[in-house]
Amino acid sequence: IRKRIEEGFGWLKTVGGLRKTKLIGRAKLSAQLLLGFSVYNLIRLGSLSGWWRGSHV
Protein backbone atom coordinates (compact mmCIF):
# COMPACT_ATOMS: atom_id res chain seq x y z
CA ILE A 1 0.00 0.00 0.00
CA ARG A 2 2.88 2.36 0.76
CA LYS A 3 4.20 2.01 -2.80
CA ARG A 4 0.86 3.19 -4.19
CA ILE A 5 0.89 6.24 -1.91
CA GLU A 6 4.50 7.09 -2.80
CA GLU A 7 3.67 6.84 -6.51
CA GLY A 8 0.96 9.46 -6.09
CA PHE A 9 3.24 11.91 -4.33
CA GLY A 10 5.98 11.25 -6.87
CA TRP A 11 3.56 12.01 -9.70
CA LEU A 12 2.49 15.21 -7.96
CA LYS A 13 6.07 16.35 -7.65
CA THR A 14 7.02 15.65 -11.25
CA VAL A 15 3.85 16.25 -13.26
CA GLY A 16 1.59 18.08 -10.81
CA GLY A 17 4.01 20.91 -10.13
CA LEU A 18 4.44 20.49 -6.40
CA ARG A 19 8.23 20.30 -6.44
CA LYS A 20 8.50 24.09 -6.74
CA THR A 21 5.16 25.64 -6.02
CA LYS A 22 4.59 29.32 -6.67
CA LEU A 23 1.68 29.64 -4.29
CA ILE A 24 1.84 31.31 -0.89
CA GLY A 25 -0.53 30.30 1.87
CA ARG A 26 -1.90 27.13 3.27
CA ALA A 27 -5.30 27.40 1.60
CA LYS A 28 -3.86 27.87 -1.89
CA LEU A 29 -1.38 25.05 -1.44
CA SER A 30 -4.04 22.68 -0.17
CA ALA A 31 -6.24 23.59 -3.16
CA GLN A 32 -3.34 22.79 -5.51
CA LEU A 33 -2.79 19.50 -3.70
CA LEU A 34 -6.47 18.60 -3.94
CA LEU A 35 -6.58 19.44 -7.63
CA GLY A 36 -3.40 17.48 -8.30
CA PHE A 37 -4.63 14.38 -6.50
CA SER A 38 -7.99 14.65 -8.28
CA VAL A 39 -6.26 14.64 -11.65
CA TYR A 40 -4.01 11.77 -10.57
CA ASN A 41 -7.05 9.74 -9.52
CA LEU A 42 -8.82 10.42 -12.82
CA ILE A 43 -5.77 9.33 -14.80
CA ARG A 44 -5.37 6.26 -12.63
CA LEU A 45 -9.03 5.30 -12.98
CA GLY A 46 -8.85 5.88 -16.72
CA SER A 47 -5.84 3.65 -17.11
CA LEU A 48 -7.48 0.92 -15.03
CA SER A 49 -10.66 0.99 -17.11
CA GLY A 50 -8.80 1.17 -20.41
CA TRP A 51 -9.81 4.54 -21.87
CA TRP A 52 -6.51 6.22 -20.99
CA ARG A 53 -3.03 4.92 -21.67
CA GLY A 54 -0.74 5.80 -18.81
CA SER A 55 2.35 5.48 -20.99
CA HIS A 56 2.30 9.07 -22.21
CA VAL A 57 1.71 10.67 -18.81
RARARA-V596153 format. One record per residue. RES is the residue in one letter. OMEGA is omega as a letter, one per 40 degrees, with the letter a starting at -180 (none if undefined). Layout:
BEGIN
res->RES omega->OMEGA
res->RES omega->OMEGA
END
This chain:
BEGIN
res->I omega->a
res->R omega->i
res->K omega->i
res->R omega->i
res->I omega->a
res->E omega->i
res->E omega->i
res->G omega->i
res->F omega->i
res->G omega->i
res->W omega->i
res->L omega->a
res->K omega->a
res->T omega->a
res->V omega->a
res->G omega->i
res->G omega->a
res->L omega->i
res->R omega->i
res->K omega->a
res->T omega->a
res->K omega->a
res->L omega->i
res->I omega->i
res->G omega->a
res->R omega->a
res->A omega->i
res->K omega->i
res->L omega->i
res->S omega->i
res->A omega->i
res->Q omega->i
res->L omega->i
res->L omega->i
res->L omega->i
res->G omega->i
res->F omega->i
res->S omega->i
res->V omega->i
res->Y omega->i
res->N omega->i
res->L omega->i
res->I omega->a
res->R omega->i
res->L omega->i
res->G omega->i
res->S omega->i
res->L omega->a
res->S omega->i
res->G omega->a
res->W omega->i
res->W omega->i
res->R omega->a
res->G omega->a
res->S omega->a
res->H omega->i
res->V omega->none
END
